[in-house]
Amino acid sequence: MNDPLRFVSIPENHYHDYRTDVIFKAYKWDPQVHDQNTIAKYVLFIEAETAKQLGEWAEQLSEETMKMEEALIHRLSLAKELGLPKKIQRALPLLSCYRREQNIRLMRFDFHPAETGWALSEVNSDVPGGMAEASVWPEIACRYADGLPGENTAMHLLKAFQSKIKKNGTVAFVHATSYSDDRQVMQFLGDYFAQHGLRSIYAAPDHLKWIEKKAFSIIEGETCAIDGIFRFFPLEWLVNLPQSAHWQGYYSSETPSCNNPVAMFTQSKRLPLIWDSLGVEAAVWKQFLPETRDPKFKPAEKDGWIYKPALGRVGEGISIKEAVSLKELAKIQKAALKEPKNWVVQRRFASHSIPAENGEAYHVCVGVFTVDGKNAGLYGRISPYPRIDANAIDIPILITKGRKNND
């Protein structure tokens, strides 16, 4: 494929200042995983027409995804095929009160340059990360590389909340409070919202109680009604809270939320297995997502298929041979065959690596955010091997200035 992507190096004599700016101004408090620096020494440039096209595809995918969620609310028997924990399945009837227009819907669609064009690996439907990376980080990068930032994800989220809660209202940023990598995401958004007139409260999931389906903070010194919820705590983790936490309140809540638990339907990688039973058009999904089957399917060409956990995150448990040891590969295959309802088998696409400097080349993931169905920003990650996982390097994406498609 013709490369609409290219790497540009941060000048070596400016990299230290750049990295410091990213850590303290873009809330990248965890700039290293083990011995791996996760702040790229490059900026990823994307052609304007390509960025526009990815945004349009993400908007179409978002609409299809929301329609599937709304269909599943009324087809809960099909939800049994999604590999959701039993406690979540028992809570799903509470979603009958869900109204799209009352909530804020945030998703991130992960596109990859492949040998045959663009491929889609998944939608991060429940608690997508990378919001500072898609908001303030590109603005920082513009000071070191001559490009244009794309859409600002935080701004789109702010406007969505402002349209659905009262002026100067209170937003609870719900997260795993003991994890700094989660807190940095919440602190970024909370500070951004506070700078624009909303009140921010940082809460663990059990710091909210529910009165007549409305959320209230029980934090000492910050007891108050909550006007909006931004949840950055995975739904499958909620079920591990004690019963006294009343986590089911998130499912029946009438307080505007991002994201409402309806997102659990489409977080599952097993969703393609029930597409054709939902009566919802999924043409764009079918165009970009590789063929997906139940692990009971026995592919004739085993090397052309990979296993994925139904509720996997950050690339965990994906059986791309170049990225896992033989021991881990065998463990994945055994788990998928033992509990097939928690896994899928998917046809593998040939990831196209992008050359950088000094003989380096990286596989790229371009995450496209949508907020309430509208294109809302780009989030980049790169890896030396064709699996984008927890060891991937974060990279800002800038749009190329003044370049034409035929240049």
C-alpha positions as CSV (number, residue, x, y, z in Angstrom):
1,M,0.0,0.0,0.0
2,N,1.1,3.6,-0.5
3,D,2.1,4.9,2.9
4,P,-0.1,7.8,4.1
5,L,1.9,7.6,7.3
6,R,5.5,8.7,8.0
7,F,7.7,9.2,11.0
8,V,9.5,12.4,11.8
9,S,12.2,12.5,14.5
10,I,12.1,14.9,17.4
11,P,15.5,16.7,17.2
12,E,17.9,14.9,19.5
13,N,18.9,18.1,21.3
14,H,15.2,18.8,22.1
15,Y,14.0,15.3,23.0
16,H,14.7,15.8,26.8
17,D,12.6,19.0,26.9
18,Y,9.9,17.4,24.8
19,R,9.7,14.3,27.0
20,T,9.5,16.5,30.1
21,D,6.7,18.5,28.5
22,V,4.8,15.3,27.7
23,I,5.2,13.9,31.3
24,F,4.1,17.1,33.1
25,K,1.8,18.8,30.6
26,A,0.3,15.8,28.9
27,Y,-0.1,13.8,32.1
28,K,2.1,11.0,31.0
29,W,3.2,10.0,34.5
30,D,4.1,6.4,33.5
31,P,6.6,7.1,30.7
32,Q,8.3,3.7,31.1
33,V,7.2,0.1,31.2
34,H,10.0,-2.1,32.7
35,D,13.0,-1.0,30.7
36,Q,11.0,0.4,27.8
37,N,10.6,4.1,27.3
38,T,7.0,4.5,26.1
39,I,7.4,8.1,24.8
40,A,8.4,7.8,21.1
41,K,11.3,9.8,19.8
42,Y,9.2,10.3,16.6
43,V,6.0,12.0,15.6
44,L,3.7,10.2,13.3
45,F,2.4,12.2,10.4
46,I,-0.8,11.3,8.6
47,E,-2.1,12.7,5.3
48,A,-5.1,15.0,5.8
49,E,-7.3,13.0,3.4
50,T,-6.4,9.8,5.2
51,A,-7.2,11.3,8.6
52,K,-10.5,12.5,7.2
53,Q,-11.4,9.1,5.8
54,L,-10.5,7.3,9.0
55,G,-12.7,9.8,10.9
56,E,-15.7,9.1,8.5
57,W,-15.3,5.4,8.8
58,A,-15.2,5.7,12.7
59,E,-18.4,7.7,12.6
60,Q,-20.1,5.0,10.5
61,L,-18.8,2.3,12.8
62,S,-19.9,4.2,15.8
63,E,-23.5,4.5,14.5
64,E,-23.6,0.8,13.7
65,T,-22.2,0.0,17.2
66,M,-24.8,2.0,19.0
67,K,-27.6,0.5,17.0
68,M,-26.3,-3.0,17.9
69,E,-26.2,-2.0,21.6
70,E,-29.8,-0.7,21.5
71,A,-30.9,-3.9,19.7
72,L,-29.3,-6.1,22.3
73,I,-31.1,-4.4,25.2
74,H,-34.3,-6.0,23.8
75,R,-32.5,-9.3,22.7
76,L,-30.8,-10.4,25.9
77,S,-30.9,-14.0,24.9
78,L,-28.3,-13.2,22.3
79,A,-26.1,-11.5,24.9
80,K,-25.4,-14.9,26.4
81,E,-23.1,-15.6,23.4
82,L,-20.9,-12.6,24.3
83,G,-18.8,-14.3,27.0
84,L,-19.9,-11.9,29.8
85,P,-19.6,-12.8,33.4
86,K,-22.8,-14.2,34.9
87,K,-23.1,-11.3,37.4
88,I,-23.1,-8.9,34.4
89,Q,-25.7,-11.0,32.6
90,R,-28.0,-10.8,35.6
91,A,-27.7,-7.0,35.6
92,L,-28.4,-6.5,31.9
93,P,-32.2,-6.2,32.3
94,L,-31.6,-3.0,34.2
95,L,-30.4,-1.4,31.0
96,S,-34.1,-1.2,29.8
97,C,-34.1,2.4,31.0
98,Y,-31.1,3.4,28.8
99,R,-31.6,6.3,26.4
100,R,-28.8,7.2,24.0
101,E,-29.6,10.9,24.0
102,Q,-29.3,11.2,27.8
103,N,-25.8,9.8,28.0
104,I,-22.3,10.5,26.5
105,R,-20.9,7.7,24.3
106,L,-17.1,7.5,23.9
107,M,-15.4,4.9,21.7
108,R,-12.0,4.3,20.1
109,F,-11.7,2.3,16.9
110,D,-8.2,0.9,16.3
111,F,-7.1,0.9,12.7
112,H,-3.9,-0.7,11.4
113,P,-2.2,-0.2,8.1
114,A,-2.1,-3.7,6.5
115,E,-0.7,-5.0,3.3
116,T,-4.1,-4.9,1.6
117,G,-5.2,-1.5,3.1
118,W,-6.6,-0.6,6.4
119,A,-7.8,-3.2,8.9
120,L,-9.7,-2.8,12.1
121,S,-8.7,-4.9,15.2
122,E,-11.3,-3.8,17.7
123,V,-13.4,-1.1,19.2
124,N,-12.5,0.0,22.8
125,S,-16.1,0.4,23.7
126,D,-16.1,0.4,27.5
127,V,-13.2,2.5,28.9
128,P,-11.0,3.6,26.1
129,G,-7.7,5.2,27.1
130,G,-5.4,7.7,25.3
131,M,-7.4,10.9,25.8
132,A,-4.5,13.2,26.8
133,E,-2.5,11.6,24.0
134,A,-5.3,12.7,21.6
135,S,-5.8,16.1,23.0
136,V,-2.9,18.0,24.5
137,W,0.1,15.8,23.4
138,P,-0.3,16.7,19.6
139,E,-0.3,20.4,20.6
140,I,3.0,19.9,22.4
141,A,4.4,18.0,19.4
142,C,3.6,20.9,17.1
143,R,6.2,22.9,18.9
144,Y,8.9,20.4,17.8
145,A,7.5,19.2,14.4
146,D,5.8,21.2,11.7
147,G,2.3,19.7,11.5
148,L,-1.3,20.2,12.6
149,P,-3.1,18.6,15.5
150,G,-6.3,16.8,14.8
151,E,-9.5,16.9,16.7
152,N,-9.2,17.5,20.5
153,T,-10.9,14.5,22.3
154,A,-11.1,16.3,25.6
155,M,-12.9,19.3,24.1
156,H,-15.4,17.0,22.4
157,L,-16.1,15.2,25.8
158,L,-16.4,18.6,27.6
159,K,-19.0,19.8,25.0
160,A,-20.9,16.6,25.3
161,F,-21.1,16.9,29.1
162,Q,-22.0,20.6,28.9
163,S,-24.9,19.7,26.6
164,K,-26.4,17.2,29.0
165,I,-25.8,18.5,32.6
166,K,-26.5,21.8,34.3
167,K,-24.1,24.7,34.1
168,N,-21.3,24.4,36.6
169,G,-22.4,20.9,37.4
170,T,-20.4,18.2,39.2
171,V,-18.8,15.3,37.3
172,A,-17.6,12.2,39.1
173,F,-14.5,10.7,37.5
174,V,-14.8,7.1,38.6
175,H,-11.6,5.0,38.4
176,A,-9.3,2.5,40.3
177,T,-7.9,5.1,42.6
178,S,-4.8,3.1,43.6
179,Y,-3.5,3.0,40.0
180,S,-1.5,6.0,38.9
181,D,-1.9,5.2,35.2
182,D,-5.7,5.4,35.7
183,R,-5.5,8.5,37.9
184,Q,-3.4,10.3,35.2
185,V,-6.2,9.9,32.7
186,M,-8.8,11.1,35.2
187,Q,-6.7,14.0,36.5
188,F,-6.2,15.2,32.9
189,L,-9.9,15.2,32.1
190,G,-10.9,16.5,35.6
191,D,-8.5,19.5,35.3
192,Y,-9.7,20.2,31.8
193,F,-13.3,20.1,32.8
194,A,-12.6,22.3,35.9
195,Q,-10.8,24.9,33.7
196,H,-14.0,25.2,31.7
197,G,-16.4,25.7,34.6
198,L,-17.4,22.2,35.7
199,R,-16.7,20.7,39.2
200,S,-14.6,17.6,39.2
201,I,-14.7,14.9,41.9
202,Y,-12.3,11.9,41.8
203,A,-14.0,8.7,43.1
204,A,-13.7,5.0,43.4
205,P,-16.7,3.1,42.0
206,D,-18.0,2.5,45.5
207,H,-17.9,6.2,46.4
208,L,-21.2,6.7,44.7
209,K,-24.6,5.7,46.0
210,W,-27.9,5.7,44.2
211,I,-31.2,7.4,45.3
212,E,-34.1,6.9,42.9
213,K,-31.6,6.0,40.2
214,K,-29.6,9.2,40.7
215,A,-25.9,9.2,41.7
216,F,-24.7,10.9,44.9
217,S,-21.1,11.2,46.2
218,I,-20.5,9.7,49.7
219,I,-16.9,11.0,49.8
220,E,-16.2,12.7,53.1
221,G,-16.1,16.4,52.6
222,E,-17.5,16.1,49.1
223,T,-21.0,14.6,49.7
224,C,-23.3,16.0,47.0
225,A,-25.5,15.1,44.1
226,I,-23.6,14.0,40.9
227,D,-24.7,15.6,37.6
228,G,-22.5,13.4,35.3
229,I,-20.3,10.3,35.6
230,F,-17.2,9.6,33.6
231,R,-16.4,6.0,34.3
232,F,-12.9,4.7,33.8
233,F,-13.3,1.4,35.6
234,P,-14.0,-1.7,33.5
235,L,-17.4,-3.1,33.9
236,E,-16.1,-6.7,34.5
237,W,-14.2,-5.3,37.5
238,L,-17.3,-3.8,39.0
239,V,-18.7,-7.3,39.7
240,N,-15.8,-8.0,42.1
241,L,-16.9,-5.2,44.4
242,P,-18.7,-6.2,47.6
243,Q,-22.5,-6.3,47.4
244,S,-22.7,-3.3,49.7
245,A,-21.2,-1.2,46.8
246,H,-24.5,-1.5,44.9
247,W,-22.6,-1.5,41.6
248,Q,-25.8,-2.4,39.8
249,G,-26.8,1.2,40.2
250,Y,-24.5,2.0,37.3
251,Y,-26.8,-0.1,35.1
252,S,-30.1,1.6,36.0
253,S,-28.7,5.1,36.5
254,E,-30.5,8.1,35.2
255,T,-27.5,10.3,35.8
256,P,-25.8,11.1,32.4
257,S,-22.8,8.8,32.1
258,C,-19.8,8.2,29.9
259,N,-19.9,5.3,29.3
260,N,-23.2,3.8,30.3
261,P,-22.9,0.0,30.9
262,V,-24.6,-0.6,27.6
263,A,-21.0,-0.5,26.3
264,M,-20.4,-4.0,27.6
265,F,-22.3,-5.5,24.7
266,T,-19.9,-4.2,22.2
267,Q,-16.7,-4.5,24.3
268,S,-16.9,-8.2,23.7
269,K,-14.8,-9.5,20.8
270,R,-17.6,-12.2,20.3
271,L,-20.0,-9.5,19.0
272,P,-19.4,-10.5,15.3
273,L,-20.8,-14.0,16.1
274,I,-24.3,-12.6,16.6
275,W,-24.3,-9.7,14.1
276,D,-26.6,-11.5,11.6
277,S,-29.1,-12.2,14.3
278,L,-29.6,-8.6,15.5
279,G,-31.3,-7.2,12.4
280,V,-28.8,-4.3,12.3
281,E,-26.8,-3.2,9.3
282,A,-23.0,-3.8,10.0
283,A,-21.6,-3.2,6.6
284,V,-18.6,-1.0,7.7
285,W,-17.8,-3.4,10.5
286,K,-17.8,-6.3,8.0
287,Q,-15.6,-4.3,5.6
288,F,-12.8,-3.7,8.1
289,L,-12.9,-6.4,10.8
290,P,-11.2,-9.7,9.9
291,E,-13.4,-12.8,9.8
292,T,-14.2,-13.8,13.3
293,R,-15.4,-17.3,14.4
294,D,-16.1,-19.3,17.6
295,P,-12.9,-21.2,18.8
296,K,-14.8,-24.4,18.1
297,F,-14.2,-23.6,14.4
298,K,-11.3,-25.7,13.1
299,P,-9.5,-23.6,10.5
300,A,-7.8,-25.4,7.7
301,E,-4.9,-23.0,7.8
302,K,-4.1,-22.6,11.5
303,D,-1.2,-20.2,10.9
304,G,-3.6,-17.7,9.3
305,W,-5.7,-17.4,12.4
306,I,-5.2,-16.0,15.9
307,Y,-7.0,-16.4,19.3
308,K,-8.4,-13.4,21.2
309,P,-10.0,-13.3,24.6
310,A,-13.6,-12.0,24.5
311,L,-12.9,-9.3,27.1
312,G,-9.2,-8.8,26.5
313,R,-7.7,-5.3,26.8
314,V,-4.4,-3.7,25.7
315,G,-3.5,-6.6,23.4
316,E,-3.4,-9.2,26.2
317,G,-3.9,-12.8,25.3
318,I,-3.7,-12.4,21.5
319,S,-1.8,-15.3,19.9
320,I,0.4,-13.4,17.4
321,K,3.5,-15.7,17.3
322,E,6.0,-12.9,16.9
323,A,4.8,-11.3,20.2
324,V,4.5,-14.3,22.5
325,S,6.7,-17.2,23.7
326,L,5.9,-20.8,22.7
327,K,4.9,-21.4,26.3
328,E,2.4,-18.5,26.3
329,L,1.1,-19.5,22.9
330,A,0.4,-23.0,24.2
331,K,-1.3,-21.5,27.2
332,I,-3.6,-19.3,25.1
333,Q,-4.6,-22.2,22.8
334,K,-5.4,-24.4,25.8
335,A,-7.5,-21.8,27.4
336,A,-9.4,-21.0,24.2
337,L,-10.2,-24.7,23.6
338,K,-11.1,-25.3,27.3
339,E,-13.5,-22.3,27.6
340,P,-14.4,-21.3,24.0
341,K,-17.2,-19.0,25.1
342,N,-14.6,-16.6,26.5
343,W,-12.6,-16.5,23.3
344,V,-12.8,-16.0,19.5
345,V,-10.6,-17.1,16.6
346,Q,-10.0,-14.5,14.0
347,R,-8.4,-14.4,10.6
348,R,-5.0,-12.6,10.9
349,F,-4.3,-9.6,8.7
350,A,-0.8,-8.8,7.5
351,S,0.3,-5.8,9.4
352,H,2.3,-3.3,7.3
353,S,5.3,-1.8,9.1
354,I,6.3,1.8,8.5
355,P,10.0,2.5,8.1
356,A,11.6,5.0,10.4
357,E,15.3,6.0,10.8
358,N,18.5,4.0,11.3
359,G,16.8,0.9,9.8
360,E,14.0,0.8,12.3
361,A,10.5,0.0,11.3
362,Y,7.3,-0.1,13.4
363,H,3.8,-1.5,13.3
364,V,1.2,1.2,13.8
365,C,-2.2,1.5,15.5
366,V,-4.2,4.6,14.7
367,G,-7.0,4.9,17.3
368,V,-9.9,7.1,16.2
369,F,-12.1,8.4,19.0
370,T,-15.7,9.2,18.5
371,V,-17.9,11.1,21.0
372,D,-21.6,10.7,20.5
373,G,-20.9,9.3,17.1
374,K,-18.7,12.2,15.9
375,N,-15.0,12.0,15.0
376,A,-13.1,13.2,18.1
377,G,-9.4,12.7,17.8
378,L,-6.4,10.4,16.9
379,Y,-4.3,8.3,19.3
380,G,-1.1,6.6,18.1
381,R,0.8,3.6,19.3
382,I,3.7,1.8,17.7
383,S,5.5,-1.5,18.2
384,P,8.4,-3.4,16.7
385,Y,6.2,-6.5,16.3
386,P,2.7,-6.8,14.9
387,R,0.9,-6.8,18.3
388,I,0.0,-3.5,19.9
389,D,0.0,-4.3,23.6
390,A,1.0,-2.9,27.0
391,N,4.6,-2.6,25.8
392,A,3.7,-0.4,22.8
393,I,5.1,3.1,22.5
394,D,2.8,6.0,22.6
395,I,3.3,8.5,19.7
396,P,1.5,11.8,18.9
397,I,-0.2,12.0,15.5
398,L,0.0,15.2,13.5
399,I,-1.7,16.0,10.2
400,T,0.6,16.9,7.3
401,K,0.5,20.5,6.2
402,G,-0.3,21.3,2.6
403,R,0.4,17.8,1.1
404,K,-1.8,16.5,-1.6
405,N,-2.8,12.9,-2.2
406,N,-0.8,12.8,-5.5
407,D,2.3,14.3,-4.0
